[in-house]
Amino acid sequence: MNIADAKKILKAELLLGRTPSGWPINKEALELINASLQDEKNANMPTISCKNCCIIISSLLFKEGCPNCRLKMKMEEKS
């Protein structure tokens, strides 16, 4: 799934402050979600989902591990 397709999910995460699985989202991750929504030139980039907390965010913004739960495992592309 690309960022444009995931806009509803990203907006819900931002509004509710929770991941799709119900985990709370920290301030840093909320800022990254907001950046994902505002970055219109990269709307076709894929999203990534954390295998632990299930946050969905732009693949461009995952550096090393999950910005929300700090899981160091490899993230998976969200389809």
C-alpha positions as CSV (number, residue, x, y, z in Angstrom):
1,M,0.0,0.0,0.0
2,N,1.4,3.4,-0.8
3,I,1.0,6.6,1.3
4,A,-1.9,7.9,-0.9
5,D,-3.8,4.7,-0.3
6,A,-3.1,4.8,3.4
7,K,-4.2,8.4,4.0
8,K,-7.3,7.4,5.9
9,I,-5.3,5.1,8.2
10,L,-2.6,7.7,8.8
11,K,-5.2,10.4,9.6
12,A,-7.0,8.0,12.0
13,E,-3.6,7.3,13.7
14,L,-3.0,11.0,14.0
15,L,-6.4,11.9,15.3
16,L,-6.8,9.0,17.8
17,G,-3.1,8.8,18.9
18,R,-3.4,5.0,18.5
19,T,-2.1,2.4,16.0
20,P,-4.6,0.2,14.2
21,S,-4.0,-2.4,16.9
22,G,-4.7,0.1,19.7
23,W,-1.2,0.8,20.9
24,P,-0.6,4.4,22.0
25,I,1.5,6.5,19.6
26,N,4.4,8.6,21.1
27,K,5.0,12.2,20.1
28,E,7.9,11.4,17.8
29,A,5.9,8.9,15.8
30,L,2.9,11.3,15.6
31,E,5.2,13.9,14.1
32,L,6.4,11.3,11.5
33,I,2.8,10.4,10.7
34,N,2.0,14.1,10.2
35,A,5.1,14.4,7.9
36,S,3.9,11.4,5.9
37,L,0.6,13.1,5.3
38,Q,2.1,16.5,4.3
39,D,4.7,15.0,1.9
40,E,2.6,15.1,-1.3
41,K,5.5,14.5,-3.7
42,N,6.2,11.1,-2.2
43,A,2.6,9.9,-2.1
44,N,3.4,6.9,-4.2
45,M,6.1,5.6,-1.8
46,P,5.2,2.4,0.1
47,T,4.1,2.3,3.7
48,I,5.7,0.2,6.4
49,S,4.0,-1.5,9.3
50,C,5.7,-2.5,12.6
51,K,5.3,-6.2,13.5
52,N,4.9,-5.3,17.2
53,C,2.7,-2.2,17.6
54,C,1.3,-2.2,14.0
55,I,1.9,1.5,13.4
56,I,1.7,2.3,9.7
57,I,4.0,5.0,8.4
58,S,5.9,6.1,5.3
59,S,8.8,3.8,4.4
60,L,11.0,6.9,4.0
61,L,10.6,7.7,7.7
62,F,11.6,4.4,9.2
63,K,15.3,4.6,10.0
64,E,16.3,1.8,12.3
65,G,13.5,0.1,14.0
66,C,10.0,1.4,15.0
67,P,9.8,5.1,16.0
68,N,6.9,4.2,18.2
69,C,7.7,1.0,20.2
70,R,11.4,0.9,19.4
71,L,11.3,-2.7,18.1
72,K,14.6,-3.3,16.3
73,M,13.3,-6.0,14.0
74,K,12.9,-5.5,10.3
75,M,9.6,-3.7,9.4
76,E,7.4,-5.2,6.7
77,E,5.9,-3.4,3.7
78,K,2.2,-2.9,4.1
79,S,0.2,-4.3,1.2
